[in-house]
Every structure is written in C-alpha cells, then in structure tokens.
Amino acid sequence: MTGMRSPAGTQKPAHPYNRQARHFELERLPPRLLSHLPGGPLALADVGCGDGPLFAALERGGYISPARPVYAVDLEAERLLRVAEKFPYIATIVAPADNMAPIPDASLDFVTAMMVMEHVPHEGAFLDEARRVLRKGGRIYLTTVFKKPWAWYFRRRDGETVLDVSHLREYTDVRAFQSLLGVGRRFTRMLELALEPLWFPVVDPILFLAAGRGSGSGIGWLTTLRKLQVPVPGYYTLTVVLEA
C-alpha cells in the first residue's frame, strides 16, 4: 500500500531528541495489549507510531498481515519512511491523531495509541476520530502519562517538572480522565483502566542534552543503552482499553 498524506496538525514540533532517538522494535507486545487483541489478522492502525515499534511483534503474532488494511499514522514523515521500508504493505499516513481522514469510517478492528494523548491539542477530537474509524465492537488500546503532585524528572518547563517538554498536558486526575473518555456516549464500555509505574532509560538525559545541542552523531550508538531503565518518581503509565 502506498503512503498517504492528511492535513498537518497543530502540535508543537518535537524536541530534536524525539526526532532523532529511534524507537526500538518491541521483542514482545505489552501484556495488557496482548490480553485484549482479538485473533488476527486485524484491520489496525497505530496512531502516533513513530518508527513503528509494535509492528514487528504484531506481525510475528499473526495480528497483522497484507491480508487486512494496516495503517501507520504519525506527524513525522521521516519516521514513517522507516516503517514503509520494513513493512511495504502498511499504509503510512502523515497526519495528526485527531484528523485521520484517509482511514474509512468503521473500517478497523483495533487502534493503538501509545503515549499520544498528551501531545494532541484536542483530546475529544482524537477520541471522536478513533471512534469513527472503529467498527462496532472494535477496540482502542491507549496509554498516556499520569503524574502525581510530587513527581520529578530532569526536564522542566515554566519552573515545573515535565516528562517531555513537547507534552501539552500530563494527566493528574483519574476521574477527570475517565469522564473525558466518554464511556456510554462515545464508547460502549471500558474494558480496562490501569496505573503502573513509568520506567524510563537512565541514559535519556545524555541523549536529550546531546540532541538539544544539535549533535546527532552519537545518537545511534547511545540509544542502545536505553534498555537500562529505572522508574520515574511520581510518574505512571495510564493504560485504557475501550470498546466501540
């Protein structure tokens, strides 16, 4: 399938680190995702996929194949080129998460959106768009950043600790987040909601500073060190699975 282009969004440009640091292909799918995946092959979209770390594991598990439509959606065209090189049958769409116009209505069995909502200007529009592309009974697996009042990380914006300076928000209230999802109005039901400590690579401060200074030459070999991870104080991964 050929690459497609959709209107560019209003998200802020990513920090140079976010553009340069490659996402590793996952050796195995996250257990929570795996527990909610129907049998494949599935019509599926990975939204905000970057370099597409999920696709290899999805393919090995028989969840995606050339037999059904598969979409890689991201704002970074260069990263989508890497996906297309590895998986020629995956349609790449340069688009924001809240405007995936090339994907037909009610055409997908499954949508994944890992660490995307905190970057989207209009969360409701993103959720509406996810619901639009899902068939009845289809599912969305999404993760985002949840932050306790005492959270700490090395990045700061306006005097406040942030996990990523490109985040438009970091969620702090589970009940408010649940209300935002629109269960019973937008989605039929919530299959899971979970909070787990968020782990981040120890070497990230070095990569972040190097990229910010315009030095990308060392990024390739330094990213191999990103497998050494520690929990970030006060930060959690908020995982939700919803059914259309």
C-alpha positions in Angstrom: 0.0 0.0 0.0 1.3 3.5 -0.8 1.8 6.3 1.7 -0.9 8.8 2.2 -0.9 12.4 3.4 -3.5 14.2 5.5 -3.7 17.8 6.8 -0.9 18.7 9.2 -1.9 19.2 12.8 -1.2 22.0 15.2 1.0 20.0 17.6 4.2 21.7 18.6 7.4 20.4 16.8 9.1 17.7 18.7 12.4 18.3 20.5 15.4 17.2 18.4 15.8 14.2 20.8 12.3 13.0 20.0 13.0 13.2 16.3 16.5 11.5 16.4 16.1 8.8 19.0 14.9 5.6 17.3 12.2 3.6 18.9 13.3 0.0 19.4 11.2 -2.7 17.9 9.5 -4.4 20.8 10.5 -8.0 21.3 7.1 -8.8 22.7 3.8 -6.9 22.9 2.8 -5.2 26.2 0.8 -7.8 28.3 -2.2 -5.6 28.7 -2.3 -5.0 24.9 -1.9 -8.7 24.2 -4.7 -9.7 26.6 -7.2 -7.5 24.6 -6.2 -8.3 21.0 -8.7 -10.5 19.1 -7.4 -13.2 16.7 -5.8 -11.8 13.6 -5.2 -10.7 11.0 -6.8 -7.4 12.1 -7.6 -4.2 10.3 -5.5 -2.0 12.6 -4.0 1.5 12.9 -1.1 2.5 15.2 -1.6 6.2 15.8 1.5 8.4 16.7 3.6 5.3 15.9 6.9 7.0 15.3 9.2 4.3 13.9 6.6 1.6 14.4 8.0 -0.4 17.3 4.8 -2.5 17.6 4.5 -3.7 14.0 7.2 -6.5 14.1 5.7 -8.1 17.2 2.2 -7.7 15.8 3.2 -9.4 12.6 5.0 -12.3 14.4 1.9 -12.9 16.4 -0.3 -13.1 13.3 -2.2 -10.0 14.3 -1.4 -8.0 11.1 -0.6 -9.2 7.6 -1.1 -8.0 4.0 -4.5 -9.6 4.0 -6.1 -6.7 6.0 -5.6 -3.0 6.0 -2.9 -1.7 8.4 -2.1 2.0 8.9 0.9 3.8 10.5 -0.1 7.3 11.5 2.4 10.0 12.6 3.3 13.6 12.1 7.0 12.8 11.3 7.3 11.7 7.6 10.8 10.6 8.1 9.9 8.1 10.7 7.1 6.7 8.6 9.6 6.1 5.8 11.4 3.7 8.2 8.1 1.9 8.7 7.4 1.6 5.0 10.9 0.2 4.3 10.3 -2.6 6.7 6.6 -3.2 6.0 5.7 -2.3 2.5 2.1 -3.4 2.9 1.4 -0.9 5.8 -0.1 2.4 4.6 1.7 5.3 6.1 -0.3 8.5 6.8 1.3 11.8 7.7 -1.5 13.2 9.9 -2.4 14.3 13.4 -4.2 11.9 15.7 -7.3 14.0 15.6 -7.6 14.0 11.8 -7.1 10.6 10.1 -9.2 11.4 7.1 -7.7 8.7 4.8 -9.0 5.9 7.0 -12.6 5.0 6.2 -15.4 5.1 8.7 -16.0 1.9 10.8 -13.2 0.1 8.9 -10.8 -1.0 11.8 -10.9 -3.8 14.3 -8.2 -2.2 16.5 -6.5 1.1 17.2 -3.3 1.5 19.3 -2.1 4.9 20.5 0.8 4.7 22.9 1.8 7.9 24.7 -0.1 10.1 22.2 -3.0 11.8 24.1 -0.6 14.1 26.0 0.5 15.6 22.6 -2.9 16.1 21.0 -4.3 19.6 21.1 -7.9 18.5 21.2 -8.3 15.2 23.1 -12.0 14.9 22.4 -11.4 15.3 18.7 -8.8 12.5 18.8 -11.2 10.2 20.7 -14.0 11.0 18.2 -11.7 10.2 15.4 -10.7 6.9 17.0 -14.4 6.0 17.4 -15.1 7.0 13.8 -12.6 4.6 12.3 -13.5 1.6 14.6 -16.2 -0.8 13.6 -18.9 -1.7 16.3 -17.2 -3.9 18.8 -13.7 -2.7 17.7 -11.2 -1.7 20.4 -8.7 1.0 21.2 -5.7 0.5 23.4 -4.2 3.8 24.6 -1.6 4.8 27.1 -0.7 8.2 28.4 1.3 9.9 31.1 -0.1 10.3 34.7 1.6 12.5 37.2 1.5 12.7 41.0 1.8 16.1 42.7 5.3 15.1 44.0 6.6 13.8 40.6 10.1 14.7 39.5 12.0 14.4 36.2 15.1 16.2 34.8 13.1 18.2 32.2 11.5 21.4 33.3 9.1 23.9 31.7 7.9 27.2 33.3 9.5 26.0 36.6 7.6 22.7 36.6 8.8 19.2 36.2 7.6 17.6 33.0 8.4 14.3 31.4 8.6 15.8 28.0 8.6 19.5 27.1 6.5 18.8 24.0 3.6 17.5 26.2 0.6 19.7 26.1 -0.6 18.2 29.3 0.2 15.5 31.9 -2.8 14.0 33.5 -3.3 14.2 37.2 -6.9 13.2 37.9 -8.1 9.7 37.1 -11.8 10.6 37.5 -11.5 13.6 35.2 -9.7 11.4 32.6 -12.4 8.8 32.8 -15.0 11.5 32.2 -13.1 12.7 29.1 -13.2 9.3 27.5 -16.9 9.4 27.1 -17.8 5.8 28.0 -21.5 5.3 27.3 -21.5 8.3 24.9 -18.5 7.8 22.7 -17.5 4.3 23.5 -19.7 1.4 24.6 -17.6 0.3 27.5 -14.3 0.4 29.2 -12.5 -3.0 29.3 -9.6 -1.9 31.4 -8.0 1.1 33.2 -4.7 0.6 35.0 -1.9 2.7 36.5 1.6 1.3 36.5 5.0 3.0 37.4 6.5 4.6 34.3 10.1 3.4 33.5 12.5 5.5 31.5 16.0 4.9 30.2 18.8 6.0 32.5 20.7 7.5 29.5 17.9 9.7 28.4 19.3 12.9 30.0 22.5 12.5 28.0 20.6 11.9 24.7 18.3 14.8 25.4 21.1 17.3 26.0 23.2 16.0 23.0 20.2 16.3 20.7 19.3 19.8 22.0 22.8 21.0 21.2 22.5 19.8 17.6 24.8 16.8 18.0 23.1 13.8 16.5 26.2 11.9 15.5 26.3 9.9 18.7 22.6 9.2 19.0 22.7 5.9 17.1 25.1 4.0 19.4 23.9 5.8 22.6 20.3 4.6 22.1 21.5 1.0 22.6 22.0 1.9 26.2 18.3 2.8 26.6 17.4 -0.7 27.6 18.7 0.1 31.1 15.6 1.7 32.8 14.5 3.0 36.2 11.1 4.1 37.4 10.5 7.9 37.2 9.5 9.2 40.6 5.8 10.1 40.7 5.1 9.2 37.1 2.9 6.5 35.9 1.7 4.9 32.7 -2.1 5.2 32.4 -3.5 2.4 30.2 -7.0 2.2 29.0 -8.8 -0.2 26.7 -12.2 0.9 25.2 -14.7 -0.9 23.1 -16.7 0.9 20.4 
